[in-house]
Amino acid sequence: MRIWIDADACPGPVKEILFRAAERMRVESILVANHGLKIPRSPFIKAVQVQAGFNVADAKIIASLAPGDLVITADIPLAAEVVAASATALNPRGTLYTPDTIQEHLARRNFMDELRSTGAITGGPSTLSKVHLQAFANQLDSYLTRHATPAGQNTPR
């Protein structure tokens, strides 16, 4: 299992939680972004820079994904592709996207996009809070405890 991070819009505090988890659980974690990233020196943390462009980082993640991997993203259409690829997606606010929940999340996202396009709603989600960060950390820890095999002990892909 690897952790893929949709890093272009991933909040700094979430990255810090992921860095600590990668070290503690010894799980390979790959940040994918269309700009350079500062990451800690670690055998478990890598950064991949892709070309700028709409959904280029998403396409790289999907192309590299293996069943059982975990993807950190707030992008619900990307999360739907992840789930379709037999992997799991986790939102930086702590929402786990699964085959049982992804369609509901997609429908809600599309409905909210429609409302925003008509001007009925302006703005996006609330500011990331300590409650969100705690929910993310708890969900990540729970998921990794159940699913992670430390790097170096993975079965060949």
Phi, psi and omega in degrees: 000135174238157174253124175255133182242120174285088197275347181303321182242011181285124181297145180308313180299328177290318177301318180298318177299317180294321178298315180296319180294320179300316179292312183296316184266353180057049182248130178298127182232127185238120176268129180242125182208164177263017175218164179295145181235145172267124178229156177291153175289118182197142175288351184256354185236126179230156174238138177238123178259129178250168177296153175292149178149159183295122176064017179294316178296319178300315180298321179296316179298311182298318181294333184263349187291144174238151176307137180094348177289162177244133178243131177262115181201149172261359182275105186293320175299322175296316179303322179296320177294321179299311181297320178296335179269017178064032174242184182234146177240143179231128179280146178300350177263000175101006178275125178267125179264124182229171176303331181283338186244344191295323181296321177297318179295319178297316180298317179295317180298314181296320178297316180294323176299319179297314179298319179295321182292335178271352181087001180294330178227136175241153179088177182238210182292162178294165178299142177297125184248174176298326177297317178297315181297321178293319178297319178297310181301318180295314180295319178298312180300315179299314181296313182294323178299322181280328194240341190279137168249122184305146177307143182092345178244007181291150173282150182300145178266000000 
